C-alpha cells in the first residue's frame, strides 16, 4: 500500500492500483494488492471483473500502456472501460517475473490527462520495485 500511496500523493491521479494477475481460460484473473480509490460507485470486485479493465489488456499484451484519452485510443475506445468505469486516462506498467506479466501498477484518472515523463518514470519504478517483491514472494512460494 505504501507504493500506491506514494504514487497517489506524487501526482494526484484519481486512483492507483497494484495487482497480481494469473492466467485463466479467459482474461487474466486480477487480485488487487493495493488500491487508493476504486472508481466511484464500484467495489474492488466490480473493478476486476473480466474484460472490464485496461489493466487486464495490459497484462495480456505484456506491455505498458500510456493512454491520455480512452475515448480516442484505438485499443480501448470501443470498449466499456470509459463508459462503465469512468476511466478517461490510464497509465500502467506490467510487473514482470521471468519476462511474463504477473501483475501491474496502474494510475487512472477520471478526466482526460496528459501523463508527463516524471509520472511515467514513477510508475515504471514502482512496477520494477513490485517485480522484486513478487519475485521474492514467488521464490518463497508465498502468494498475496
Secondary structure, 3 states (H helix, E strand, C coil): CHHHHHHHHHHCCCEEEEEEEECCCCCCEEEEEEECCCCCCCCHHHHCCCCCCHHHHHHHHCCCEEECCCCCCCCCCCCCHHHHHCCCEEEEEEEEECCEEEEEEEEEECCCCCCCHHHHHHHHHHHHHHHHHHHHHHHCCCCC
